Amino acid sequence: MNTLFIFDSYLNTGKLNFDSCVKDGDIFVFPLSSKSSACKQVSKLIKTSGKDAKFLESARLINASAAALRERYISFIADLPERAGRGNKNLRERFAFSCQASLWWLSLVALKDVHESDGFNRLAQLDSIVNAVKKEKIGKIVLSSMSKKLERAIRMYAVENNIEFETIPLKKRITVEIRGIGTRARKSERLLFFKHILFLFLYFLRFYGIELMIKAKMGKREIPKNPKLLFLTSYFNIDETLAKKGIFNDSIYAGLQSALERKGENIVWCARRYMPNDNQKESDKKSLAYAQKFIKNKYSFFFLEEFSSLWLQLKALFVILHSSLKFLTIRKDVEKAYNFAFGDYNSYPLFEDDWYNSFAGKAGYKGVLNYYIFRNMLKVFNAQKCLYPCEMREWEKALIYAREDLNIPTKLYGYQPGTISRMLLRYFNDPKEIIEKNEYAIPKPDKIICNGKISYDYFRESGWPDEKLSMAEAIRYGHLKEEMFLRRKEERKNTVLVTFSISEKEGSSIFNAAYEAFKDKKDMRIWLRPHPALRFEKILELSGIYDNPFEIKKGSLKKALKEARVVIAGESSVSVEAIACGCDVILINTPEWINMSPLKYIESPMIRDVYSDEELRDAVDDIFARETTAPDGEAKNIIDRFFYLNEKTDTPEAFLRVLTEKNN
């Protein structure tokens, strides 16, 4: 009987005894960890027991499964409201909470955001494991994994297919995933409902406290009536040097903002979040202090929380508590809908937490609360046009719902400000979701403004009609126009810049591979560059590595890219900026987290894919040994596909045309 041994970075090798868990047959090892040191330990223990093992290329298999599942998953989510509906009501109708709005479109399930939920990532792991079980004729599965949802799904599959199943204890270590009463509750499947109700009430209290603090600090002031332009910003994307002088300059809209101000346009600003920062209290304090300076300098600046109230929070709370009771009546129907959806296994355990969070917990509550707050905001301002960053998040749909329910003429423009990865699934829909006009259809803005051809084509792929799409300047990336030229090897030292997106789990997988590849390398510099809203300590805790030997690079990103020869990146748009700066970019495919890079499907001598720390180390050595980084014009060809930069002028002329078109 062949055995499949699956383990992640939390494997307790001291509890591993292959003599007891493997009786006969061959051993196949499926690592869910990019740590080659852990693989070597396992290999040594297997050999000590007098057995041999074949290590499967799990990183390659998992990323192949993710690519194969992508279209099927998008289509499955589109069909799910009907598949899991009961009687003559589909899920969108069942979870409607106003004449126009449905909780379905505000849910983590419909959102498909791989940063908000690891469900799809776990699905790719489960699918590749099931494929390995079939191919290698496995009769027993031995698992050591921190993920209880993955453990439950594999156990269900093993039971249904008469496969023996055994678990190995994890390391007894306090980590960010198992610390505290609240997080320990996540491990109890029986307490899912009460866990999410608890987190819901805790968030209710926390938000109300923040609301009171903001209102007290900002005070009452005159609210502009019927402004021409209302700009929403996700968080403070500001030039802090200017902010200290009371000058507001938002990097998402910087060129557009200055062009409109030169024309004398009075813009009303509303910020959705605080400035991202490692220290939340410091971030809150700094954000409010800057906002007070902006207001003193005659900027019309507001926080979204100023349009909230205890009454609105109670209304949103009632909607979610009512929704939670509805969900409990259909939970079994939802579970059945996942049976055999992607293979001969049930994947519901991987997504169950998302359902509770969306229809009986904090995620759903935040969506409904945003809806009520946006209703209040839009009604108070009654602006002609509203521009917001289009990243296909749930709050954007709440904004559109609010406008539709108010039935006001405010035009909504979603500006897509960054890069899009094909695996960033929240950006993608089944075309039938976009074209249908049924009750509670997907909420759509009046116009989506894309910042380049790749994003424009991605939206068209999902079924967005041409009249809903426009292309305008990539405002945040205007500085790249001066960076796109060939750089030679002698201009740079042997420096590797490892960049991290806002995702902690993606970051820990990249750090694991980089640590294994470079921890003993003395002939090169390794710089780490975390996302501004990411606490690097969390990456270390998730990785289980506390002796970080590398330098955390602060200061100017532009300067760091000019000095680096190689950039290692995941979903972050820094990977594209690195191309413009003449860097070679390496994309790491790991078994912990699927490859989320926007460069994943771009073929170029400047881009390499690797599947292990050994391949990573060899790729960097090879790049350092070469004379040039890329052929002339290669960087520009890639950047032109991602971003419309309008090299003739720094004024965003295309953007201004879109905003001033009469038919808009």
C-alpha positions in Angstrom: 0.0 0.0 0.0 1.5 3.3 -1.1 1.6 6.2 1.3 1.3 9.9 0.6 3.0 12.1 3.2 1.9 15.7 3.2 3.5 18.3 5.5 3.8 22.1 5.8 6.3 24.3 7.7 4.8 23.5 11.1 5.8 19.8 10.9 7.0 18.4 14.3 9.8 16.1 13.1 10.2 14.9 16.7 6.7 13.2 16.4 7.4 11.7 13.0 7.9 7.9 13.0 7.8 6.3 9.6 8.1 2.8 11.1 4.7 3.2 12.7 2.8 5.2 10.1 4.1 3.4 7.0 4.0 -0.4 6.9 4.7 -1.3 3.3 4.7 0.1 -0.2 6.3 3.2 -1.5 6.3 6.6 0.1 5.5 9.7 -1.9 6.2 13.0 -0.2 4.1 16.1 -1.0 5.6 19.2 0.7 3.4 22.2 1.4 6.5 24.1 2.4 9.2 25.8 0.3 11.8 25.1 2.9 14.3 22.7 1.4 15.8 22.3 4.9 12.5 20.7 6.1 12.5 18.4 3.0 16.0 17.3 3.8 15.0 16.5 7.4 12.1 14.4 6.2 14.2 12.6 3.7 16.8 11.8 6.3 14.1 10.4 8.7 12.7 8.2 5.9 16.1 6.8 5.1 16.8 6.2 8.8 13.7 4.0 8.9 15.1 2.0 6.0 12.7 3.2 3.4 13.0 5.3 0.2 10.8 8.2 -0.9 9.9 10.1 -4.0 9.4 13.8 -3.5 6.7 15.2 -5.7 7.1 18.6 -7.3 4.3 20.1 -5.3 4.9 23.8 -6.2 4.6 22.9 -9.9 1.6 20.6 -9.4 -0.3 23.2 -7.2 0.3 26.1 -9.6 -0.8 23.9 -12.5 -4.0 23.0 -10.6 -4.6 26.6 -9.9 -4.4 27.5 -13.6 -6.6 24.6 -14.6 -9.3 25.4 -12.0 -9.4 29.1 -12.6 -12.1 29.3 -15.3 -14.1 26.5 -13.7 -14.1 28.3 -10.3 -15.2 31.6 -11.8 -18.0 29.9 -13.6 -19.0 27.9 -10.5 -19.4 31.0 -8.4 -21.5 32.6 -11.1 -23.9 29.5 -11.1 -23.8 29.1 -7.3 -26.8 31.3 -6.5 -29.0 29.0 -8.6 -27.3 25.8 -7.6 -27.7 26.5 -3.8 -31.0 28.2 -4.0 -34.1 26.7 -2.4 -37.7 26.8 -3.8 -38.2 29.6 -6.3 -35.6 31.9 -4.8 -31.9 31.9 -5.7 -29.3 33.1 -3.2 -29.2 36.7 -4.5 -33.0 37.0 -3.9 -32.9 35.2 -0.6 -30.2 37.5 0.8 -31.7 40.8 -0.6 -31.9 43.5 2.1 -33.3 46.4 0.0 -35.2 47.0 -3.2 -31.9 46.9 -5.2 -29.2 45.4 -2.9 -28.3 41.8 -2.2 -25.8 40.6 0.4 -24.6 38.0 -2.1 -22.6 40.6 -4.1 -21.0 41.9 -0.9 -19.9 38.4 0.3 -16.4 36.9 0.3 -17.9 34.0 -1.7 -18.9 36.2 -4.7 -15.9 38.4 -4.3 -13.4 35.6 -4.9 -10.6 37.6 -3.4 -7.6 35.4 -2.7 -6.2 38.0 -0.3 -9.4 38.0 1.9 -9.7 34.2 1.8 -7.3 31.4 1.2 -10.1 29.1 -0.1 -9.0 29.1 -3.7 -5.4 28.5 -2.8 -6.4 25.6 -0.6 -8.5 24.3 -3.5 -5.5 24.2 -5.7 -3.6 22.3 -3.0 -6.5 19.8 -2.5 -6.9 19.3 -6.2 -3.2 18.5 -6.8 -3.2 16.2 -3.8 -6.2 14.3 -5.1 -4.5 14.0 -8.5 -1.4 12.6 -6.9 -3.4 10.1 -4.9 -4.9 8.7 -8.1 -1.7 8.8 -10.1 0.4 7.1 -7.5 -2.3 4.6 -6.3 -2.2 5.8 -2.8 -3.8 3.7 0.0 -2.9 5.8 3.0 -2.5 9.6 3.5 -0.4 11.0 6.4 -0.9 14.7 7.0 0.8 17.4 9.1 -0.8 20.8 8.3 -1.7 23.9 10.2 -4.8 24.3 8.0 -7.7 22.7 9.6 -9.9 23.3 6.6 -7.5 21.5 4.3 -7.3 18.6 6.9 -11.0 18.3 7.0 -11.4 18.3 3.2 -8.6 15.6 2.8 -10.2 13.5 5.6 -13.6 13.7 3.9 -12.1 12.6 0.6 -10.1 9.7 2.2 -13.2 8.4 4.1 -15.3 8.5 0.9 -12.7 6.6 -1.1 -11.6 4.0 1.6 -8.2 5.5 2.0 -6.5 5.3 5.4 -5.9 8.7 7.0 -3.6 9.8 9.8 -2.4 13.1 11.2 1.0 14.0 12.7 1.1 16.6 15.6 2.3 20.1 14.8 5.1 22.0 16.5 4.0 23.5 19.8 4.7 27.1 18.9 2.7 30.2 19.4 2.1 31.7 16.0 -0.1 34.4 14.6 -2.5 31.7 13.5 -3.1 30.0 16.9 -2.6 32.9 19.3 -5.4 34.1 21.6 -8.9 32.9 22.4 -10.5 34.4 19.3 -8.0 32.8 16.9 -8.2 29.4 18.7 -11.9 29.5 18.1 -11.2 29.3 14.3 -10.0 25.7 14.8 -13.4 24.6 16.1 -15.8 23.7 13.3 -18.7 23.3 15.7 -18.3 26.9 16.9 -18.2 28.6 13.6 -21.5 30.3 13.9 -20.8 31.6 17.5 -17.3 32.6 16.5 -18.4 34.8 13.7 -21.2 36.3 15.8 -18.6 37.1 18.5 -16.3 38.7 16.0 -19.2 40.6 14.5 -20.1 42.3 17.9 -16.4 43.0 18.6 -16.1 44.8 15.3 -19.4 46.6 15.9 -18.0 48.1 19.2 -14.6 48.9 17.7 -16.1 50.7 14.7 -18.4 52.7 16.9 -15.4 53.8 19.0 -13.4 54.8 15.9 -16.5 56.7 14.6 -16.8 58.7 17.9 -13.1 59.5 17.9 -13.1 60.8 14.3 -16.2 62.9 14.8 -14.7 64.4 18.0 -11.4 65.3 16.3 -12.8 66.5 13.0 -15.7 68.5 14.5 -18.7 69.9 12.7 -18.1 71.9 9.5 -19.8 73.1 6.4 -20.6 70.3 3.9 -20.5 71.4 0.2 -23.8 71.0 -1.5 -24.0 69.7 -5.1 -20.3 69.6 -5.8 -19.2 68.8 -9.3 -16.6 66.2 -8.3 -16.5 63.8 -5.3 -13.3 61.8 -5.0 -13.1 58.7 -2.9 -9.7 57.4 -1.8 -9.1 54.0 -0.2 -6.6 55.4 2.2 -4.1 58.2 2.5 -1.8 57.8 -0.6 -0.1 61.1 0.2 3.2 62.9 -0.1 4.0 63.3 3.6 6.5 66.1 3.0 3.6 68.2 1.4 1.1 66.9 4.0 3.2 68.4 6.9 2.6 71.7 5.2 -1.1 71.1 4.9 -1.0 70.3 1.2 -3.1 67.3 0.1 -1.8 65.3 -2.8 -3.2 61.8 -3.4 -0.8 59.6 -5.4 -3.7 57.7 -7.0 -5.0 60.8 -8.6 -2.0 63.1 -8.4 -1.7 64.3 -12.0 -5.5 64.5 -12.4 -5.9 66.4 -9.1 -3.3 69.1 -10.1 -4.8 69.5 -13.6 -8.3 69.9 -12.1 -7.1 72.4 -9.5 -5.4 74.5 -12.2 -8.8 74.7 -13.9 -10.3 75.9 -10.6 -12.3 72.8 -9.9 -13.3 72.4 -6.3 -12.9 68.7 -5.4 -14.5 67.1 -2.4 -12.4 64.3 -0.9 -13.6 61.4 1.2 -11.1 58.9 2.7 -12.3 55.4 3.4 -9.4 54.3 5.7 -6.6 55.5 7.7 -3.1 55.7 6.4 -1.5 52.1 6.4 1.2 51.8 8.9 3.0 49.2 11.0 1.7 51.0 14.2 -2.1 51.5 14.0 -2.3 54.0 16.8 0.4 56.1 15.3 -1.3 55.8 11.9 -4.6 57.0 13.4 -3.0 59.9 15.1 -1.0 61.0 12.1 -4.0 60.6 9.7 -6.2 62.8 11.9 -3.5 65.4 12.3 -2.9 65.7 8.6 -6.7 65.8 7.9 -7.0 68.8 10.3 -4.2 70.6 8.4 -5.9 69.9 5.1 -9.2 71.3 6.4 -7.4 74.4 7.8 -6.0 74.9 4.3 -9.5 75.0 2.8 -9.6 71.4 1.4 -13.0 69.8 1.5 -11.9 66.7 3.2 -14.0 64.1 5.1 -13.6 60.6 6.6 -16.3 58.1 5.6 -16.9 57.4 9.3 -18.3 60.9 9.7 -21.4 59.8 7.7 -22.0 56.9 10.1 -24.1 56.7 13.3 -25.1 54.3 16.0 -28.5 54.0 14.2 -26.9 53.0 10.9 -24.7 50.4 12.7 -27.8 48.9 14.4 -29.6 48.7 11.1 -26.6 46.9 9.5 -26.4 44.6 12.6 -30.1 43.7 12.3 -29.6 42.8 8.6 -26.7 40.4 9.3 -28.4 38.8 12.3 -31.5 38.1 10.1 -29.2 36.9 7.3 -27.5 34.5 9.7 -30.8 32.7 10.5 -31.5 32.5 6.7 -28.1 31.0 6.1 -28.5 28.3 8.8 -31.6 27.0 7.0 -29.8 26.5 3.7 -26.3 25.5 4.9 -26.8 21.9 3.8 -27.9 23.0 0.3 -24.7 25.1 0.0 -22.5 22.2 1.1 -24.1 19.9 -1.5 -23.5 22.5 -4.2 -19.7 22.1 -3.7 -19.9 18.3 -4.0 -18.0 17.2 -7.2 -17.8 20.8 -8.4 -14.1 20.5 -9.3 -13.4 16.8 -9.0 -14.5 13.7 -7.1 -14.3 15.5 -3.8 -16.3 18.0 -1.8 -14.5 21.4 -1.4 -17.0 23.0 0.9 -14.8 22.7 4.0 -12.3 25.1 2.3 -14.9 27.8 1.9 -17.2 27.2 4.9 -15.6 29.9 7.0 -16.2 32.4 4.1 -19.9 31.6 4.1 -20.3 32.2 7.9 -18.2 35.3 7.7 -20.2 36.7 4.8 -23.7 35.9 5.9 -23.4 35.7 9.7 -20.3 37.6 10.5 -18.0 40.6 10.2 -17.4 40.6 6.5 -21.1 40.8 5.7 -21.7 43.4 8.3 -19.0 45.6 6.9 -20.5 45.4 3.5 -24.0 46.3 4.7 -22.7 49.1 6.9 -20.8 50.6 4.0 -24.0 50.5 2.0 -25.8 52.6 4.6 -22.9 55.0 5.1 -22.6 55.5 1.4 -26.3 56.2 1.1 -25.9 58.9 3.7 -22.7 60.3 2.1 -24.2 60.5 -1.5 -27.5 62.0 -0.2 -25.6 64.7 1.7 -23.3 65.7 -1.1 -25.5 65.0 -4.1 -22.4 65.3 -6.3 -22.6 65.3 -10.1 -19.8 62.8 -10.4 -18.0 60.5 -8.0 -14.6 58.9 -8.8 -13.3 56.0 -6.8 -10.4 53.5 -7.1 -11.8 50.4 -8.9 -10.3 47.3 -7.4 -13.6 45.2 -7.5 -13.9 45.1 -3.7 -17.2 44.7 -1.8 -17.4 48.3 -0.7 -17.5 49.4 -4.3 -20.6 47.4 -4.9 -22.1 48.8 -1.7 -21.4 52.3 -3.2 -23.2 51.5 -6.4 -26.1 49.9 -4.5 -26.4 53.0 -2.4 -26.6 55.2 -5.6 -29.2 52.9 -7.2 -31.4 52.8 -4.1 -31.3 56.5 -3.8 -32.1 56.9 -7.5 -30.0 60.0 -7.8 -28.2 61.3 -10.9 -24.6 61.0 -9.4 -22.4 59.4 -12.0 -20.0 56.7 -10.7 -16.5 56.3 -12.3 -14.3 53.5 -11.1 -10.6 54.1 -11.9 -8.4 51.0 -11.9 -5.2 52.4 -10.4 -2.8 49.4 -10.2 -1.9 46.1 -11.9 -4.1 43.1 -12.3 -3.0 39.5 -11.9 -5.0 36.8 -13.7 -5.1 35.0 -10.3 -6.5 38.1 -8.6 -9.9 36.6 -9.1 -12.0 39.4 -7.7 -11.4 41.3 -11.0 -12.9 38.5 -13.1 -16.4 37.4 -13.7 -18.2 35.0 -15.8 -19.6 37.1 -18.8 -23.1 36.1 -18.0 -22.9 37.9 -14.6 -22.1 41.1 -16.4 -24.6 41.0 -19.2 -27.6 39.7 -17.3 -30.3 42.3 -16.3 -32.2 40.2 -13.8 -33.3 41.3 -10.4 -30.3 41.8 -8.1 -27.8 41.6 -11.0 -24.2 42.6 -10.3 -24.0 46.3 -9.4 -22.1 48.1 -12.2 -20.6 51.7 -12.3 -21.3 54.0 -15.1 -17.8 53.7 -16.4 -14.6 51.8 -15.6 -11.5 53.7 -16.4 -8.6 51.4 -17.1 -4.9 52.4 -16.8 -3.6 50.3 -19.6 -4.4 47.7 -22.4 -3.9 44.6 -20.2 -6.5 45.7 -17.7 -8.8 46.9 -20.5 -8.6 43.5 -22.1 -9.2 41.7 -18.8 -12.4 43.6 -18.2 -13.6 42.8 -21.8 -12.8 39.2 -21.2 -15.2 39.2 -18.3 -18.0 40.6 -20.5 -17.9 44.3 -19.7 -19.2 46.1 -22.8 -17.2 48.7 -24.6 -19.5 51.5 -23.6 -18.7 50.8 -19.9 -14.9 50.9 -20.5 -12.4 53.7 -21.2 -8.7 53.9 -21.0 -6.8 56.8 -19.4 -3.4 57.6 -18.0 -1.8 55.4 -15.4 -1.4 58.3 -13.0 0.5 56.5 -10.3 3.1 55.3 -12.7 3.9 58.4 -14.6 7.4 58.4 -13.2 8.2 55.3 -15.2 8.5 57.3 -18.4 11.9 58.4 -17.4 13.0 55.0 -16.2 12.6 52.9 -19.4 16.1 52.6 -20.8 18.7 49.9 -21.0 21.0 49.6 -17.9 24.2 47.7 -18.0 25.6 45.3 -15.4 28.4 47.6 -14.2 25.9 50.3 -13.1 24.6 48.1 -10.3 26.0 46.0 -7.5 25.0 42.4 -6.9 21.9 43.3 -5.1 18.6 41.4 -4.8 15.5 43.2 -3.7 12.7 41.0 -2.3 9.4 42.8 -2.3 6.2 41.8 -0.5 2.5 42.6 -1.2 -0.1 43.2 1.4 -0.7 39.5 1.7 1.0 38.0 4.8 0.7 34.4 3.5 2.1 35.2 0.1 4.9 37.1 1.8 5.8 34.3 4.2 6.0 31.8 1.2 8.4 34.1 -0.7 10.4 34.8 2.4 10.8 31.0 3.1 12.2 30.5 -0.4 14.5 33.5 -0.3 15.8 32.6 3.2 16.6 29.1 2.1 18.3 30.3 -1.1 20.4 33.2 0.3 20.9 32.7 4.1 24.5 31.6 3.5 25.3 33.7 0.5 28.0 36.3 1.4 28.7 37.6 -2.2 25.5 39.5 -2.6 23.2 42.0 -0.8 19.7 40.9 0.0 17.2 43.7 0.7 13.6 43.1 1.9 10.9 45.7 1.1 7.5 45.0 2.8 4.3 46.7 1.8 3.6 49.8 3.8 0.5 48.2 5.4 2.2 44.9 6.2 3.9 44.2 9.5 7.0 42.2 8.7 6.9 40.5 12.1 3.9 38.6 10.9 5.8 37.2 7.9 8.5 36.0 10.3 6.0 34.4 12.6 4.2 32.6 9.8 7.5 31.4 8.4 8.7 30.3 11.8 12.0 32.1 11.1 13.1 34.6 13.7 16.8 35.2 12.8 16.2 37.4 9.7 19.7 37.8 8.3 18.7 40.3 5.6 18.4 44.1 5.6 14.9 45.6 5.6 15.2 48.4 3.0 13.3 51.6 3.8 13.3 55.0 2.1 12.7 55.6 -1.6 11.5 52.6 -3.6 12.7 54.3 -6.8 16.2 54.5 -5.4 16.2 50.9 -4.3 15.0 49.7 -7.8 17.8 51.7 -9.4 20.4 50.0 -7.2 19.1 46.5 -7.4 20.0 44.0 -10.2 17.3 41.4 -9.4 13.8 41.8 -8.0 11.8 39.0 -6.5 8.1 39.8 -6.2 4.7 38.3 -5.9 1.4 40.0 -6.6 2.9 43.5 -6.0 3.0 46.0 -8.9 6.6 46.6 -7.9 7.5 43.7 -10.2 6.3 45.8 -13.2 8.1 48.9 -12.0 11.2 46.8 -11.6 11.0 46.0 -15.3 10.9 49.7 -16.2 14.0 50.3 -14.1 15.9 47.6 -16.0 15.9 44.9 -13.3 15.5 41.2 -13.9 12.4 39.9 -12.2 12.1 36.4 -10.7 8.7 34.9 -9.9 8.7 32.2 -7.2 6.2 29.4 -7.5 5.8 27.9 -4.0 3.6 25.1 -2.6 2.3 27.4 0.2 0.8 30.1 -2.1 0.0 30.2 -5.8 1.9 32.5 -8.1 0.0 35.8 -8.1 2.3 37.9 -10.2 0.9 40.2 -12.9 3.9 39.1 -14.9 3.1 35.4 -14.7 2.0 35.0 -18.3 4.4 37.6 -19.8 7.2 36.0 -21.9 10.5 38.0 -21.7 14.2 37.4 -21.1 13.8 39.8 -18.2 11.3 37.5 -16.4 12.0 34.0 -14.9 9.9 31.5 -13.1 11.4 29.2 -10.5 9.9 26.4 -8.4 12.4 25.9 -5.6 15.0 27.7 -3.6 17.8 25.9 -5.5 16.3 27.2 -8.8 16.1 30.6 -7.3 19.7 30.6 -6.2 20.9 29.4 -9.6 18.8 32.0 -11.5 20.3 34.8 -9.5 23.8 33.5 -10.0 23.2 33.3 -13.7 21.8 36.8 -13.9 24.8 38.3 -12.0 27.1 36.5 -14.5 25.5 38.1 -17.5 26.6 41.4 -19.1 23.3 43.1 -19.8 19.8 42.9 -18.3 17.7 42.9 -21.5 17.7 43.8 -25.2 17.0 47.4 -26.1 13.4 48.4 -25.9 12.3 45.2 -24.0 11.3 47.0 -20.8 9.3 49.6 -22.8 7.4 46.9 -24.7 6.3 45.3 -21.4 5.4 48.6 -19.7 3.4 49.8 -22.7 1.2 46.7 -22.4 0.5 47.4 -18.7 0.2 51.2 -18.5 -0.9 54.0 -20.7 1.7 56.7 -19.9 1.0 59.4 -22.5 4.6 60.3 -23.2 3.6 63.6 -24.9 2.5 65.4 -21.8 2.3 65.1 -18.0 -1.3 66.4 -18.1 -3.8 63.4 -18.0 -5.6 64.5 -21.1 -7.4 61.2 -21.7 -8.6 61.2 -18.1 -9.9 64.8 -18.4 -11.8 63.9 -21.6 -13.5 60.9 -19.9 -14.6 63.1 -17.0 -16.0 65.9 -19.2 -17.7 63.8 -21.9 -21.3 65.0 -22.1 -22.7 61.5 -22.6 -21.2 60.5 -19.3 
